[in-house]
């Protein structure tokens, strides 16, 4: 729990039932590959969208990432260690 200005806040990124590790890993990838500069970053970093619906992400029926297809999307930078 975080404390900011006397108000308690929750960091849900650490709660695997609400924020699966794959989502955090993909977010790290987005940041390290300069996702804000991509040609199409549809739904990436959208707090309400499933990471399985992010542009270029394919998941199986258990919500496990099986494929990333970000061809011709303007990626640059270095891959994060979590990938």
QUIGI-V253935 format. One record per backbone hydrogen bond with DSSP energy under -1.0 kcal/mol. CO is the residue of the C=O (numbers start at 1). NH is the residue of the N-H. E is the energy in kcal/mol with one decimal. If there is no record, write none. Layout:
BEGIN
co=<CO/CO>
nh=<NH/NH>
e=<E/E>
END
This chain:
BEGIN
co=<2/4/7/9/12/15/15/20/21/22/23/24/25/26/27/28/29/30/31/33/34/35/41/42/43/50/51/54/56/58/58/60/64/67/70/73/80>
nh=<9/7/4/2/15/18/19/24/25/26/27/28/29/30/31/32/33/35/34/76/37/38/44/55/46/53/54/57/69/66/67/63/60/58/73/39/83>
e=<-3.4/-1.9/-2.6/-2.7/-1.5/-1.0/-3.0/-1.5/-2.7/-2.7/-2.2/-2.3/-2.3/-2.7/-2.3/-2.7/-2.2/-3.3/-1.3/-1.3/-2.3/-1.6/-1.7/-2.5/-2.3/-2.2/-1.1/-2.3/-2.7/-3.1/-1.6/-1.9/-2.1/-2.6/-1.1/-2.2/-1.2>
END
